[in-house]
Amino acid sequence: MSTTKPTLNDLLGITHPIIMAPMFLVSNVAMLKAGMESGIAACVPALNYRTIEELKAAITELKAAKVPGGAFGINLIVNKSNMKYPAQLEAACELGVDFIITSLGSPRMVIEKAKPKGIKVFCDVTDLSYSKKVEAMGCDALVAVNNQAGGHRGNIAPEALIKELNENCAIPVITAGGVANKSDLDRAMSYGAIGASIGSPFIASEEAPVSQEYKQACVDYGAEDIVMTQKISGTPCTVINTPYVQKIGTKQTWLEGILNKNKKLKKWVKAIRFAKGMRDTTKAAQGATYKTVWVAGPSIEQTTAIEPVATIIKKFI
């Protein structure tokens, strides 16, 4: 579509068109503060906080630390697997965040409650069909999750996805996946993206709360070492192909496959696998054990050292 679309800088009042992507168990207040101080937006998953009180405390601390040129937001899982979703949304609206990124479900309630508060709503999308649906609901921008993203990625290449969404949607597109340096960011913006949501390069930051072993794995491994696994949550997810991942495999067992095909049991199996997978990922992220299942995307290819967030951001601007 030929309509003039706002830039990411205009939408969020930031200096550089970058969102530090929300990463489960990785993103924390220290990382977000450093991002804002460097002139970008930064986002944390609400699920990184076990209680609503902890989430509220984090939002309050981030509001106090906000500086001109920076912005912060939260990521909400908006499907039934996240039973805390309504309370998380209420906290975000009550205390005030700059933006919310929705994932894995309908953003309707977020849009209806957050936008009247002046909170921007961005929605994770992987194809045109879903993009049109969330656009019709009133979201402010599309986070185009492509086939280079870390975690739960899409199936379409960055260029094709950005161009298709830009040509068929009136709202702007933020690319997500495969941005490891400034040339990658410039390339995505030449395709029509207004900015990028960047995650994996920040795992090996000094501020990240994960284990040194996880950070060092992002330095030592590269794009060719990223594999898809169904073992964490039942939904395909990208992880580093460590010896432990090689040992347990990346496919569901025959029993898991049968249970997932049973319509009556599928949602319960998925919820159980999600909870178990998150517990296993928590253990792997927080300490070095033989069960090292570390989520990351191919953009770790350009990670060469464990560095401060501010130093990592300089590689993109």
Phi, psi and omega in degrees: 000147187267001181296145179289129183248143179293152176277164177295323178300318179290318182299321187245355181069035182256165182275320183240142186282060185226137168247124170289113189296148175289127181233124181301126179072354182255306183298138176212177183299318181300318178295316181295320177300313180297322177296312180298320180296338179264006173088023177240173171268153180215148189224144179232139175293134176301329181289354175288351179245126186289330181237159177294327178298319178294320177297315179298320179297320179294315180298317179299317179295320180291322177299319180292333183267354185296138179234158177304136180094353179240163178207157178221155180210179175235156177252130180244127167280118191251024174254182189290345179292337180259092183289344180273356187310309181301319180290324177296317178297318179299318179296317180296319181287323181293314185271332177092111171242165181282326181203161175231134172254125179261147180221148168058047176162183181284130180271009189306312183294323178297313181299316183293326183266326187274318185299321176298341178272000182084013179270127178287144179239118176249143184239129172295130178221156178234353180205172183292319184304309180290326179300318179296324180294313182286331174297317180296331178285338177112020179290159187272333180198158179257129172264102188277097183278110186261187185278008175250003183286157174270157181077230179273097186264171177269192183243357186250142180296152184307308184300312182297318182292313180301312183294319180296317181291320179296322183286337188242356180234146182273346180264157185288163184241129174251123182281148178221111178124131172082010179261108185246348181200182184296322181296324176295318179295314179299321180295315179299321180287332175291336176282344179123001177287147178269357180169188184223144170263115189241125184240295190307322179300341182267355179298319181273039176265153179297329183281342183297140184275003183280171183293155177299328180294320177297313179299315182294328177298324178292334176280316188281328181264166181225193184302323182288349181264006179268128180230160177267135176230148174254005188283337185282303186233358185093339176261134181308133185216142181274134178221164175284134185280069179287167177305323179293318178298320178297324182291315185275346181081173184241359182257156174290152175288167181298324180292317178299321179296317179296315181297323181288341179272345179279114186301323182289327184264342190305311185293327179286320177298317181296319180295318179294316180295323179299312181296315180294317180298320179293322177296316179296319180294323178300312180299318181293320183291326189267350179197160180274113175229177177289343178267072183263092175251100186248119180283134176193165177246173183296346180289356172292350178308324183267004179276116185244352181197161172276118189223164175295153178306316182301322179291320179296318181299324181300337179288346184252354186238000000 
